[in-house]
Amino acid sequence: MNEIRRRRIGDSELWVHPLNLGGNVFGWTADEATSFAILDAYREIGGDFVDTADSYSAWAEGHSGGESESVIGRWLAARGRPDDFVVATKVSRHPDFPGLGGDNVRAAAEASLGRLGVEAIDLYYAHFDDPDTPIAESAAAFSDLVDQGKVRAIGLSNHAPERIAEWLRVCDEEGLHRPVCVQPQYNLVERGIETDLVPLAEREGLSLLPYFGLARGFLTGKYRPGSDENGSPRAEKARVYLETERGPRVLKALDEIAAERSVEPATVALAWLVERPGVASVLSSARNPEQFRALAALAETRLTREETDRLTAASS
């Protein structure tokens, strides 16, 4: 078994597992018992980094937001929180706490702390940009939470490079705590950030923590020409990649390497992503312990240069 290669998030004190376990399914497509089983399996492989948001899963019928945080909070209380366990959550999309206004950020953080049952949020993201609120106001609110000991580190998710640069400029000019990471969409069939966001992150010392590392399930190999996996919005979005030249080419390379290594294509796709420049950890979720096995194998999988080059060429 390979030694787990923990990575530092920016210049923070947070060191994390290469697999960032996504909590978006907890309390939604994974009920509480299943969510606990997935979290337990993650800890068994040395996992120490879970990601959620205060809005998960407000979109589901009968849900109001905060369900995922509450499940994670009950798991932490039931199992006893390990000292090294990093919890990331986000603000801006909860129905009761929309946007990144200063008062809203502070109130949302208090609500998240209560649901998670923790004294501090290890990594607190601005989930989506809020063009109606001055960045200076948002940045000051996040920085205040760090000063108060309620947040350990700050992250930005779904922000354009120019907005990230502006946030950093404000922090430097006002003496505020800077973000330490960004969370963009990034995977073998979505590499657009390599032209602008990746260079910015490298210059500014920001870690990348990509989401949609499996391209909405496409890189698991589940969606193929002529397959009957359809009917859901997720399937429709994943199958779009089959209509490109790149999609089938990437699947072929993934299949070949996965077969040679006796692992799942999903494992290979994440192993490629986690070694990209600037990436600290890759975000992925599983609806059940069976799905989690392909994610868990990431801890023991390190691609060779030749394998990496094959995937990079196929996805170019």
Backbone bond lengths (Angstrom), bond angles and torsions (degrees), N, CA, C in turn:
res aa  C-N    CA-C-N  psi(-1)  N-CA   C-N-CA  omega(-1)  CA-C   N-CA-C  phi
1 M - - - 1.463 - - 1.520 109.89 -
2 N 1.328 116.15 132.32 1.448 119.82 177.56 1.517 110.89 -70.42
3 E 1.324 115.99 146.78 1.449 119.82 175.26 1.521 109.14 -68.86
4 I 1.346 115.72 137.45 1.461 119.69 -179.94 1.520 109.18 -65.02
5 R 1.326 115.49 130.59 1.457 121.46 -176.28 1.528 109.87 -99.34
6 R 1.326 116.44 85.24 1.461 119.08 179.83 1.526 110.15 -72.21
7 R 1.319 114.77 146.10 1.463 120.41 -177.21 1.521 109.73 -124.89
8 R 1.312 114.71 151.28 1.453 120.96 178.56 1.525 110.02 -86.44
9 I 1.318 116.70 139.23 1.454 121.58 176.52 1.526 108.32 -89.65
10 G 1.329 116.03 107.46 1.460 120.88 -178.68 1.509 111.30 55.58
11 D 1.344 115.03 -136.18 1.467 119.38 176.74 1.517 110.96 -104.11
12 S 1.340 116.50 21.58 1.461 121.13 -179.36 1.527 110.64 -78.48
13 E 1.320 115.55 179.69 1.462 121.30 175.79 1.526 111.43 -90.98
14 L 1.315 117.14 6.90 1.462 121.71 -176.17 1.527 110.95 -90.81
15 W 1.316 116.14 121.83 1.459 123.59 173.99 1.517 107.51 -117.48
16 V 1.331 117.38 131.02 1.460 119.58 -168.66 1.521 113.11 -135.38
17 H 1.309 113.60 161.32 1.461 124.60 175.42 1.535 108.98 -66.15
18 P 1.336 118.52 150.39 1.472 119.78 178.83 1.522 113.83 -65.02
19 L 1.330 118.23 -19.48 1.457 121.70 175.81 1.518 109.39 -102.57
20 N 1.326 116.02 116.45 1.463 123.16 175.47 1.529 106.72 -94.07
21 L 1.327 117.75 107.63 1.457 121.22 -174.06 1.525 111.04 -73.14
22 G 1.330 116.01 121.60 1.459 120.96 -179.63 1.518 111.82 -79.22
23 G 1.328 115.84 131.75 1.455 121.28 -179.67 1.516 114.00 -102.70
24 N 1.343 117.79 11.26 1.462 119.49 -177.08 1.524 112.71 -62.03
25 V 1.329 118.13 -25.42 1.469 121.42 -178.08 1.523 113.00 -86.27
26 F 1.324 117.61 -15.55 1.456 120.59 -174.46 1.530 111.05 -66.79
27 G 1.329 115.07 127.62 1.450 119.97 -178.44 1.518 113.05 78.15
28 W 1.331 116.27 5.13 1.472 121.36 179.62 1.523 108.34 -124.10
29 T 1.324 119.14 -94.57 1.462 120.10 178.23 1.530 111.98 -80.16
30 A 1.313 116.99 -11.93 1.474 122.07 171.92 1.521 106.85 -117.31
31 D 1.335 117.19 116.29 1.461 119.19 179.56 1.527 109.69 -69.70
32 E 1.322 116.78 177.82 1.459 118.55 -172.59 1.530 112.97 -62.33
33 A 1.318 117.05 -42.53 1.467 119.22 -179.39 1.528 110.75 -63.21
34 T 1.321 116.91 -42.32 1.461 120.62 178.56 1.524 111.06 -67.06
35 S 1.330 116.41 -40.22 1.462 120.65 177.90 1.524 110.59 -60.53
36 F 1.321 116.77 -43.26 1.471 120.47 178.00 1.526 110.08 -61.69
37 A 1.327 117.18 -40.38 1.470 120.73 -179.38 1.523 110.70 -64.18
38 I 1.335 116.99 -40.12 1.473 120.71 178.68 1.526 110.07 -66.22
39 L 1.325 116.73 -44.91 1.466 120.54 179.15 1.527 110.97 -62.90
40 D 1.329 116.90 -39.61 1.468 120.20 177.30 1.524 110.98 -63.34
41 A 1.338 116.39 -42.58 1.464 120.19 179.60 1.524 110.53 -64.57
42 Y 1.302 116.00 -36.61 1.472 120.45 178.49 1.525 110.61 -64.68
43 R 1.310 117.05 -43.43 1.475 120.08 178.05 1.526 110.87 -63.82
44 E 1.321 116.99 -33.35 1.463 120.35 -178.18 1.521 112.06 -64.72
45 I 1.324 117.78 -26.52 1.472 120.08 177.95 1.532 111.16 -94.63
46 G 1.316 116.52 9.45 1.459 120.28 179.22 1.509 113.77 90.60
47 G 1.335 118.01 11.73 1.454 121.77 -179.50 1.513 112.42 -64.03
48 D 1.340 115.51 143.66 1.462 119.47 -174.79 1.525 113.42 -146.37
49 F 1.355 117.92 20.65 1.456 119.72 -170.74 1.524 109.39 -148.14
50 V 1.327 117.06 106.69 1.461 121.89 -179.83 1.528 109.54 -113.82
51 D 1.323 115.59 142.49 1.463 122.57 -177.02 1.523 110.04 -119.46
52 T 1.342 116.18 134.23 1.449 120.96 176.02 1.522 108.60 -147.06
53 A 1.338 116.34 -168.75 1.461 122.03 176.70 1.517 107.75 -156.12
54 D 1.328 116.45 153.02 1.467 118.22 -178.58 1.522 111.97 -67.15
55 S 1.327 117.86 -20.22 1.472 121.33 -178.62 1.523 113.52 -84.36
56 Y 1.333 119.04 -12.27 1.463 120.78 -179.32 1.531 109.17 -75.33
57 S 1.315 122.87 121.72 1.447 128.45 2.46 1.533 109.62 -123.65
58 A 1.339 114.58 70.80 1.460 121.28 -176.24 1.521 112.87 -61.66
59 W 1.334 117.75 -21.27 1.465 121.69 -177.39 1.524 112.75 -75.25
60 A 1.337 117.62 -17.40 1.467 121.10 -176.12 1.532 110.59 -82.67
61 E 1.303 115.79 144.83 1.458 120.59 -179.85 1.523 110.69 -58.73
62 G 1.324 115.79 130.47 1.457 120.82 179.12 1.507 114.34 83.75
63 H 1.338 117.89 -1.40 1.462 121.92 179.45 1.528 109.83 -102.60
64 S 1.324 115.59 153.25 1.467 119.69 -178.00 1.521 112.70 -122.62
65 G 1.331 117.97 0.44 1.465 121.92 -176.19 1.509 110.44 99.17
66 G 1.325 115.74 147.26 1.460 120.31 -178.82 1.511 114.50 91.18
67 E 1.329 117.58 -2.48 1.471 119.94 -178.63 1.520 111.90 -61.32
68 S 1.317 116.44 -43.73 1.468 119.83 -179.25 1.528 111.00 -64.25
69 E 1.323 117.00 -46.88 1.467 119.97 178.47 1.525 110.79 -57.67
70 S 1.328 116.74 -40.59 1.469 120.02 -178.43 1.521 111.45 -65.27
71 V 1.335 116.97 -40.67 1.467 120.29 177.93 1.526 109.92 -63.40
72 I 1.317 117.23 -45.76 1.466 120.55 179.06 1.522 110.23 -62.15
73 G 1.324 116.87 -41.44 1.458 120.32 178.59 1.518 112.48 -60.91
74 R 1.326 116.46 -41.39 1.472 119.06 179.10 1.525 110.87 -69.73
75 W 1.345 117.13 -35.10 1.471 119.32 176.58 1.531 110.43 -65.00
76 L 1.330 117.31 -44.22 1.468 120.90 178.39 1.526 110.50 -60.02
77 A 1.325 116.43 -40.71 1.468 120.00 -179.66 1.522 111.16 -68.82
78 A 1.329 116.90 -38.55 1.464 121.09 -177.78 1.517 112.41 -72.69
79 R 1.326 116.84 -37.07 1.468 120.50 -174.47 1.528 112.80 -94.79
80 G 1.340 116.08 -19.40 1.456 119.02 -172.69 1.509 108.36 83.72
81 R 1.325 117.13 117.52 1.454 119.72 -173.46 1.526 111.49 -71.48
82 P 1.339 117.62 121.27 1.474 120.05 175.19 1.527 110.36 -63.80
83 D 1.309 117.16 148.09 1.465 121.12 -178.22 1.521 112.56 -60.11
84 D 1.334 116.64 -30.79 1.466 119.56 -174.83 1.521 113.17 -93.15
85 F 1.321 118.29 5.45 1.458 120.52 -172.29 1.521 110.90 -82.46
86 V 1.339 116.47 120.44 1.464 123.03 -175.77 1.527 109.82 -100.75
87 V 1.317 116.01 127.19 1.461 122.16 178.95 1.525 109.47 -113.68
88 A 1.330 115.53 123.76 1.465 121.58 176.46 1.518 109.24 -112.75
89 T 1.328 116.47 135.32 1.457 120.17 172.59 1.521 108.49 -139.86
90 K 1.346 115.56 177.73 1.465 120.04 -169.44 1.526 110.60 -140.37
91 V 1.332 114.22 160.22 1.461 121.85 178.42 1.526 109.98 -132.95
92 S 1.328 115.39 146.45 1.479 126.13 167.90 1.513 113.13 137.35
93 R 1.344 118.98 -15.13 1.455 120.04 -175.72 1.538 114.08 -119.28
94 H 1.318 119.15 0.22 1.470 119.41 176.58 1.528 108.41 -67.50
95 P 1.336 118.41 136.92 1.467 120.01 -178.74 1.528 113.89 -54.70
96 D 1.326 117.03 -31.92 1.468 120.10 -179.65 1.526 112.84 -88.63
97 F 1.332 116.85 -12.93 1.470 120.69 -175.99 1.528 110.58 -136.81
98 P 1.334 117.15 62.92 1.467 119.40 -177.88 1.521 112.55 -80.97
99 G 1.321 115.76 143.63 1.454 120.47 173.86 1.511 114.17 85.98
100 L 1.337 114.53 -176.22 1.465 121.33 -175.15 1.520 112.16 -121.66
101 G 1.332 117.28 28.43 1.457 120.26 172.45 1.516 109.87 -61.36
102 G 1.330 116.71 148.31 1.462 120.35 -174.44 1.513 114.33 -55.82
103 D 1.331 117.76 -51.01 1.460 120.63 -179.47 1.518 111.42 -63.05
104 N 1.338 116.53 -37.02 1.452 120.95 179.69 1.530 111.67 -65.56
105 V 1.332 116.74 -43.44 1.469 120.71 179.14 1.524 110.40 -59.95
106 R 1.322 116.87 -43.66 1.468 120.54 -179.20 1.530 111.14 -65.88
107 A 1.332 116.88 -43.07 1.464 120.26 -179.77 1.526 111.22 -67.48
108 A 1.329 116.59 -40.80 1.464 120.54 179.48 1.524 111.04 -64.21
109 A 1.327 116.48 -38.46 1.467 119.97 178.42 1.521 110.74 -62.34
110 E 1.316 117.06 -42.09 1.473 120.16 178.73 1.521 110.38 -61.82
111 A 1.338 116.89 -41.87 1.461 120.20 179.28 1.525 111.15 -64.61
112 S 1.333 116.37 -41.48 1.469 119.94 178.90 1.528 111.13 -65.38
113 L 1.328 116.75 -41.70 1.465 120.13 177.75 1.520 110.59 -58.38
114 G 1.326 116.70 -40.14 1.453 120.36 179.67 1.516 112.23 -66.28
115 R 1.326 116.76 -44.65 1.471 118.97 -179.31 1.517 112.10 -67.83
116 L 1.318 116.62 -37.61 1.467 120.57 -179.41 1.522 112.15 -78.02
117 G 1.325 116.58 -22.20 1.457 120.31 -179.41 1.514 113.24 68.98
118 V 1.334 116.51 34.64 1.461 121.17 -179.43 1.522 109.62 -121.31
119 E 1.332 116.19 161.12 1.462 120.57 178.84 1.516 111.95 -84.93
120 A 1.332 116.32 -24.34 1.462 120.28 -179.90 1.524 109.65 -146.28
121 I 1.323 116.07 142.55 1.458 122.42 172.33 1.525 106.78 -85.07
122 D 1.308 116.87 122.66 1.468 119.43 -175.42 1.525 111.88 -65.52
123 L 1.321 116.30 -44.30 1.468 121.03 -178.80 1.524 107.67 -137.46
124 Y 1.335 116.27 117.09 1.463 121.59 -175.77 1.519 108.99 -114.52
125 Y 1.338 115.56 118.33 1.453 121.80 -177.08 1.523 112.73 -98.24
126 A 1.317 115.85 142.90 1.459 121.59 158.68 1.526 104.68 -79.38
127 H 1.334 116.52 106.85 1.456 121.82 -166.91 1.525 112.43 -66.54
128 F 1.334 116.69 -48.43 1.459 122.08 177.88 1.523 108.65 -135.46
129 D 1.307 115.89 149.65 1.453 121.20 178.08 1.531 110.08 -60.39
130 D 1.320 116.01 148.86 1.462 122.69 178.41 1.525 107.93 -126.77
131 P 1.328 117.52 91.60 1.466 120.25 -176.21 1.523 113.72 -66.47
132 D 1.339 117.29 -14.34 1.465 120.62 -179.37 1.523 113.37 -85.98
133 T 1.322 116.83 -6.77 1.467 121.33 179.71 1.523 109.10 -117.13
134 P 1.323 118.47 130.18 1.474 119.59 176.85 1.524 110.79 -57.90
135 I 1.316 115.91 137.22 1.461 119.58 179.49 1.524 110.67 -58.28
136 A 1.317 117.82 -35.26 1.467 120.58 -179.98 1.522 111.21 -58.82
137 E 1.334 117.14 -38.12 1.473 120.83 178.85 1.518 111.14 -67.65
138 S 1.323 116.60 -45.54 1.470 120.43 179.98 1.518 110.92 -65.14
139 A 1.321 116.76 -47.61 1.464 120.77 -178.03 1.521 111.08 -59.89
140 A 1.340 116.74 -39.17 1.470 120.38 179.38 1.522 111.19 -65.66
141 A 1.338 117.17 -39.23 1.458 120.31 -179.91 1.525 111.46 -64.91
142 F 1.330 116.73 -44.77 1.464 119.71 177.93 1.532 110.45 -63.40
143 S 1.310 116.71 -42.47 1.464 120.68 -179.64 1.523 111.27 -63.54
144 D 1.332 116.45 -39.06 1.467 120.40 177.52 1.527 111.41 -59.87
145 L 1.336 116.03 -39.43 1.463 119.81 -179.93 1.529 111.15 -64.44
146 V 1.324 116.93 -34.29 1.465 119.94 175.61 1.531 109.48 -67.12
147 D 1.319 116.40 -45.14 1.467 119.97 179.59 1.528 111.58 -60.76
148 Q 1.323 117.18 -32.65 1.458 121.74 -179.55 1.528 112.97 -81.83
149 G 1.327 117.01 -5.02 1.455 120.68 -179.84 1.517 113.76 78.61
150 K 1.321 117.17 13.73 1.460 120.39 -179.55 1.526 112.35 -92.67
151 V 1.315 117.01 -15.46 1.462 124.04 177.08 1.520 107.77 -136.91
152 R 1.333 116.76 138.61 1.465 120.31 -179.96 1.522 112.36 -93.64
153 A 1.328 116.96 -35.45 1.471 120.70 -178.56 1.515 109.31 -151.53
154 I 1.337 115.31 156.43 1.464 122.67 -173.96 1.525 110.11 -114.98
155 G 1.342 116.42 140.92 1.456 121.61 176.36 1.516 110.88 -133.39
156 L 1.328 116.44 160.70 1.458 122.98 176.37 1.518 108.60 -121.00
157 S 1.321 116.70 134.43 1.460 122.28 179.05 1.523 108.63 -127.53
158 N 1.319 116.47 139.18 1.465 121.74 177.07 1.528 112.81 57.76
159 H 1.314 116.39 42.82 1.461 122.44 174.36 1.532 108.82 -115.43
160 A 1.301 116.90 137.66 1.463 121.54 177.52 1.521 109.77 -68.26
161 P 1.324 117.26 152.91 1.469 119.80 -178.37 1.521 114.03 -52.75
162 E 1.331 117.45 -40.92 1.466 119.36 -178.42 1.526 111.71 -67.11
163 R 1.323 116.60 -31.51 1.471 119.67 177.46 1.529 110.86 -74.32
164 I 1.318 116.26 -35.81 1.462 119.97 175.40 1.523 109.85 -63.98
165 A 1.317 116.70 -44.51 1.467 120.77 178.75 1.525 110.76 -60.60
166 E 1.332 116.99 -39.36 1.455 120.67 178.63 1.522 111.38 -66.00
167 W 1.325 116.93 -41.93 1.476 121.40 177.73 1.534 109.50 -59.10
168 L 1.320 116.47 -45.37 1.465 120.34 -179.61 1.529 111.21 -64.54
169 R 1.327 116.14 -39.72 1.469 120.03 178.65 1.527 110.89 -61.56
170 V 1.319 116.56 -45.06 1.466 120.92 178.85 1.524 110.28 -60.33
171 C 1.317 116.43 -44.91 1.470 120.15 -179.78 1.525 111.09 -60.21
172 D 1.315 116.82 -43.92 1.462 120.81 -179.13 1.525 111.12 -66.08
173 E 1.315 117.16 -40.56 1.463 120.43 -178.10 1.525 112.26 -72.45
174 E 1.338 116.43 -34.16 1.463 120.58 -175.70 1.529 113.45 -98.55
175 G 1.320 116.59 -0.90 1.467 119.45 -179.66 1.518 113.20 69.83
176 L 1.331 117.20 34.46 1.459 122.24 -178.66 1.530 110.77 -95.28
177 H 1.319 115.14 161.44 1.466 119.60 175.52 1.528 109.04 -67.88
178 R 1.334 115.97 128.60 1.462 121.40 -177.76 1.528 111.05 -84.09
179 P 1.332 116.75 153.13 1.463 119.57 167.10 1.537 109.88 -60.33
180 V 1.324 115.30 151.02 1.464 120.10 179.88 1.531 112.05 -111.32
181 C 1.342 116.59 -7.46 1.457 119.19 -176.64 1.523 110.71 -158.67
182 V 1.319 114.44 164.42 1.459 121.65 172.65 1.519 108.27 -130.77
183 Q 1.338 114.82 149.84 1.464 120.41 -177.34 1.534 108.75 -121.82
184 P 1.331 117.43 93.18 1.467 121.64 -178.80 1.530 111.67 -105.02
185 Q 1.326 115.58 166.06 1.457 120.01 167.73 1.530 107.84 -75.02
186 Y 1.347 115.86 131.04 1.459 119.67 -176.07 1.516 108.23 -163.16
187 N 1.321 116.57 129.46 1.457 120.87 177.90 1.531 108.65 -168.31
188 L 1.306 117.25 -175.23 1.466 121.66 -175.79 1.525 113.81 -63.31
189 V 1.320 117.89 -24.60 1.465 119.47 179.48 1.524 112.45 -111.25
190 E 1.325 116.92 5.33 1.471 122.08 175.98 1.530 107.41 -136.03
191 R 1.345 115.92 88.84 1.458 120.26 -174.11 1.526 112.49 -116.50
192 G 1.315 117.09 17.69 1.454 120.94 -175.74 1.520 114.31 -59.92
193 I 1.311 118.36 -28.61 1.467 120.20 -177.18 1.520 112.63 -68.44
194 E 1.332 117.10 -13.33 1.463 119.28 -178.01 1.522 112.41 -66.70
195 T 1.335 117.69 -19.00 1.457 120.12 -178.02 1.523 113.45 -86.38
196 D 1.346 117.98 -24.56 1.463 119.10 -176.38 1.526 114.01 -134.33
197 L 1.322 117.47 -52.68 1.459 119.46 -175.76 1.526 112.75 -68.99
198 V 1.325 117.46 -42.30 1.464 119.77 -179.18 1.534 111.30 -60.96
199 P 1.341 120.11 -47.77 1.469 119.24 176.79 1.530 112.76 -60.07
200 L 1.338 117.16 -39.25 1.463 120.45 177.50 1.519 110.64 -61.82
201 A 1.326 116.80 -46.71 1.458 120.85 -179.45 1.525 111.54 -61.68
202 E 1.315 116.46 -41.03 1.462 119.82 179.43 1.526 111.11 -65.30
203 R 1.333 117.47 -41.54 1.472 120.57 178.76 1.526 111.91 -64.37
204 E 1.318 116.29 -37.98 1.464 120.74 -172.59 1.528 113.56 -96.13
205 G 1.322 117.35 1.00 1.462 119.83 178.38 1.516 113.94 72.66
206 L 1.334 116.69 28.16 1.464 121.65 178.83 1.523 109.87 -94.02
207 S 1.311 116.47 132.14 1.463 119.56 174.47 1.521 109.88 -78.82
208 L 1.328 115.51 150.99 1.460 122.00 173.73 1.518 108.83 -100.29
209 L 1.336 116.12 131.89 1.466 121.62 175.36 1.528 107.48 -127.04
210 P 1.330 117.53 81.24 1.463 121.15 -170.25 1.526 113.69 -66.37
211 Y 1.348 114.12 145.86 1.461 119.96 169.20 1.535 108.46 -112.01
212 F 1.344 115.92 171.84 1.468 121.67 -173.32 1.525 110.48 53.47
213 G 1.341 116.01 40.48 1.458 120.38 -179.89 1.517 112.83 -62.99
214 L 1.336 116.95 -20.34 1.461 121.27 178.25 1.524 111.63 -108.19
215 A 1.332 116.72 16.78 1.469 122.30 175.52 1.524 111.83 51.75
216 R 1.333 114.71 55.81 1.469 121.75 178.86 1.528 112.42 57.75
217 G 1.315 117.47 28.46 1.457 121.85 178.34 1.517 114.10 98.21
218 F 1.333 118.06 -10.55 1.457 119.87 -178.26 1.523 111.86 -60.43
219 L 1.329 116.96 -40.32 1.464 120.19 -175.41 1.530 113.48 -79.27
220 T 1.326 117.35 2.00 1.468 120.01 170.11 1.525 110.41 -78.34
221 G 1.338 116.38 -15.38 1.459 120.09 -175.99 1.514 113.24 87.19
222 K 1.325 115.96 5.71 1.465 120.27 -176.83 1.520 112.36 -69.27
223 Y 1.324 115.81 -31.68 1.469 120.22 -175.88 1.525 109.88 -103.11
224 R 1.326 115.97 118.04 1.461 121.90 -175.85 1.525 109.85 -131.50
225 P 1.325 117.03 160.33 1.466 118.49 174.45 1.526 110.21 -57.60
226 G 1.326 116.20 127.46 1.456 120.27 178.24 1.515 115.19 83.50
227 S 1.345 117.82 -2.48 1.462 119.30 179.64 1.517 109.64 -74.11
228 D 1.338 116.72 159.68 1.465 120.92 -179.09 1.516 111.99 -100.91
229 E 1.329 116.59 18.73 1.463 120.23 176.94 1.529 108.29 -79.47
230 N 1.294 116.56 91.77 1.449 119.63 -179.70 1.523 109.80 -154.25
231 G 1.332 115.22 -174.72 1.451 119.40 176.04 1.510 114.67 99.79
232 S 1.319 119.10 -13.69 1.457 121.19 179.30 1.525 108.93 -115.15
233 P 1.352 117.20 156.16 1.468 119.32 176.38 1.521 112.19 -57.61
234 R 1.341 116.76 -37.01 1.461 120.29 179.46 1.522 110.65 -63.19
235 A 1.336 116.13 -43.70 1.463 120.28 -179.49 1.521 110.96 -64.58
236 E 1.327 116.12 -42.28 1.459 119.82 -179.37 1.524 110.83 -61.62
237 K 1.331 117.41 -41.44 1.461 120.60 -179.25 1.528 111.14 -70.63
238 A 1.331 116.26 -36.04 1.465 119.42 179.48 1.529 111.38 -69.68
239 R 1.319 116.04 -38.87 1.462 119.63 -176.43 1.522 112.57 -70.32
240 V 1.312 118.01 -15.35 1.466 121.13 176.52 1.524 110.63 -56.63
241 Y 1.330 116.32 -34.06 1.466 119.60 -177.72 1.527 112.26 -67.30
242 L 1.329 117.85 -21.53 1.456 120.72 177.21 1.521 111.90 -69.45
243 E 1.320 115.82 -20.27 1.459 120.52 -177.81 1.528 112.41 -85.28
244 T 1.317 117.07 -1.34 1.462 121.66 177.94 1.521 109.91 -103.57
245 E 1.322 116.57 163.60 1.466 119.84 174.56 1.524 110.56 -71.59
246 R 1.323 115.50 -34.16 1.460 120.53 -176.02 1.528 112.12 -66.66
247 G 1.336 117.84 -43.28 1.458 121.09 -173.52 1.515 114.45 -53.98
248 P 1.336 119.01 -60.00 1.467 120.43 179.21 1.531 112.68 -60.70
249 R 1.340 117.14 -34.15 1.464 120.82 179.01 1.529 110.58 -63.98
250 V 1.337 116.26 -41.79 1.464 120.27 178.47 1.527 110.87 -66.99
251 L 1.326 117.06 -42.18 1.467 119.68 178.67 1.527 110.96 -59.59
252 K 1.309 117.31 -41.28 1.470 120.99 179.69 1.531 110.69 -60.99
253 A 1.332 117.18 -45.25 1.463 120.03 179.59 1.529 110.89 -66.21
254 L 1.324 116.47 -40.51 1.468 119.60 177.72 1.526 110.94 -62.06
255 D 1.322 116.41 -44.71 1.469 120.94 -179.99 1.524 110.94 -58.67
256 E 1.318 116.29 -44.87 1.466 120.15 -177.14 1.521 111.11 -63.59
257 I 1.322 116.88 -47.53 1.467 120.30 -177.68 1.528 110.61 -69.20
258 A 1.332 117.10 -39.86 1.460 120.66 178.87 1.525 111.01 -61.63
259 A 1.327 116.20 -41.90 1.469 119.84 179.34 1.521 110.88 -65.69
260 E 1.328 116.82 -40.90 1.468 120.57 179.54 1.524 111.38 -63.48
261 R 1.316 116.73 -32.04 1.468 121.06 -176.01 1.535 113.27 -100.20
262 S 1.321 116.95 -6.78 1.473 122.24 -177.02 1.534 111.42 58.59
263 V 1.329 114.90 45.49 1.461 121.52 174.73 1.528 108.05 -129.58
264 E 1.310 116.49 175.21 1.457 121.39 179.34 1.537 110.50 -81.38
265 P 1.338 117.95 150.67 1.463 120.20 174.78 1.529 112.76 -55.17
266 A 1.326 117.02 -34.63 1.470 120.20 179.18 1.522 111.03 -60.52
267 T 1.320 116.57 -39.23 1.460 120.39 179.71 1.522 110.26 -63.19
268 V 1.313 116.66 -42.60 1.461 121.21 -179.64 1.526 110.77 -65.85
269 A 1.323 116.66 -41.95 1.467 120.63 -179.75 1.520 111.19 -61.61
270 L 1.330 116.93 -42.62 1.467 120.28 179.33 1.529 110.97 -71.31
271 A 1.331 116.99 -34.36 1.463 120.02 179.53 1.528 110.49 -65.61
272 W 1.330 117.31 -35.31 1.471 120.34 174.97 1.523 109.98 -65.40
273 L 1.319 116.49 -45.25 1.465 121.12 -174.88 1.520 112.52 -66.71
274 V 1.322 117.02 -40.01 1.465 119.57 -173.60 1.526 112.07 -69.47
275 E 1.332 117.63 -16.12 1.456 120.58 178.39 1.536 113.22 -100.77
276 R 1.325 116.99 6.68 1.458 118.79 176.27 1.526 109.99 -70.41
277 P 1.337 117.78 152.20 1.465 120.41 -177.73 1.531 112.13 -55.42
278 G 1.317 114.81 129.64 1.460 120.69 175.08 1.509 115.65 87.35
279 V 1.336 118.18 -10.96 1.463 120.50 -176.61 1.525 110.24 -79.29
280 A 1.338 115.33 127.18 1.466 120.43 178.58 1.525 111.21 -96.52
281 S 1.324 116.69 -38.53 1.461 121.27 -176.69 1.516 107.28 -160.84
282 V 1.340 117.41 151.75 1.461 120.52 -178.70 1.531 109.41 -113.78
283 L 1.318 114.66 136.04 1.455 121.87 -176.24 1.523 110.74 -89.52
284 S 1.325 116.87 128.15 1.448 120.90 176.42 1.518 108.74 -155.89
285 S 1.323 115.59 150.28 1.461 119.97 -177.06 1.518 110.44 -126.93
286 A 1.331 115.07 163.44 1.455 121.63 178.64 1.528 108.58 -139.27
287 R 1.329 116.19 139.80 1.460 120.55 -179.07 1.520 112.31 -84.48
288 N 1.332 117.44 -13.29 1.465 120.56 -179.84 1.527 108.92 -157.61
289 P 1.345 117.57 165.21 1.467 120.19 -178.88 1.518 113.54 -60.07
290 E 1.336 117.99 -29.68 1.463 120.31 179.59 1.536 110.22 -64.98
291 Q 1.332 116.85 -45.78 1.460 120.02 176.82 1.518 111.22 -63.21
292 F 1.327 116.34 -32.58 1.463 119.82 -176.37 1.526 112.43 -65.16
293 R 1.326 117.92 -26.17 1.466 120.27 -176.31 1.523 112.47 -57.38
294 A 1.338 117.13 -39.80 1.467 120.15 179.40 1.526 110.84 -66.16
295 L 1.328 116.44 -33.48 1.457 120.09 177.54 1.526 110.73 -72.78
296 A 1.312 115.83 -40.92 1.469 121.04 -177.40 1.525 111.67 -60.43
297 A 1.318 116.95 -33.35 1.464 120.80 -178.00 1.521 112.70 -64.64
298 L 1.336 116.81 -14.95 1.463 119.56 178.20 1.514 111.49 -58.31
299 A 1.325 117.18 -35.60 1.466 121.11 -177.61 1.524 112.32 -62.32
300 E 1.340 117.05 -22.44 1.459 120.95 -177.18 1.528 112.51 -112.02
301 T 1.307 117.57 9.89 1.463 120.72 -174.36 1.522 110.91 -118.28
302 R 1.297 115.56 121.08 1.470 121.26 174.32 1.516 107.34 -131.39
303 L 1.319 116.05 118.95 1.464 120.85 -176.62 1.522 111.51 -73.16
304 T 1.311 115.22 151.24 1.459 120.29 172.88 1.523 109.04 -77.74
305 R 1.311 116.72 167.10 1.467 120.56 177.01 1.530 110.28 -61.00
306 E 1.339 116.74 -40.12 1.460 119.95 -179.19 1.524 110.78 -64.26
307 E 1.324 117.67 -41.53 1.468 120.80 179.08 1.521 110.99 -66.12
308 T 1.318 115.60 -43.26 1.462 119.97 178.08 1.515 111.27 -60.27
309 D 1.317 115.97 -43.99 1.472 120.52 -179.79 1.527 111.34 -64.28
310 R 1.323 117.14 -37.71 1.468 120.11 178.52 1.521 111.29 -62.27
311 L 1.331 116.15 -43.27 1.461 120.30 -179.78 1.531 111.43 -69.88
312 T 1.325 115.53 -40.47 1.453 119.20 179.67 1.527 111.06 -63.32
313 A 1.322 115.88 -41.32 1.461 119.92 178.78 1.529 111.10 -66.79
314 A 1.332 116.87 -41.75 1.459 120.71 -179.49 1.526 111.66 -64.00
315 S 1.326 115.88 -30.74 1.465 119.88 -175.83 1.521 113.25 -94.05
316 S 1.320 117.28 -1.39 1.467 120.12 -177.86 1.529 111.13 -76.37
